[in-house]
Amino acid sequence: MKNKKMPGQYGNTRKTIQNLEIIDINQELNVIMIKGGVPGPNGRLLEINHAVKKIAKNAS
């Protein structure tokens, strides 16, 4: 059927989550504890960056 919703690939894009808080860093276990939900399955690698937002230019 045309335009019929069918199952397919989903979730293969990179997601950015802001305003998460780092609770603790355990260097012995090589673990970073983050407060809040992170995207992706369990055991997946995460990339953690500083939250630097670009200043929006006004369209005036």
Beta strands, then each sheet from edge to edge (+ up, - down):
strand 1: 21-26
strand 2: 31-35
sheet 1: 1+ 2-
end
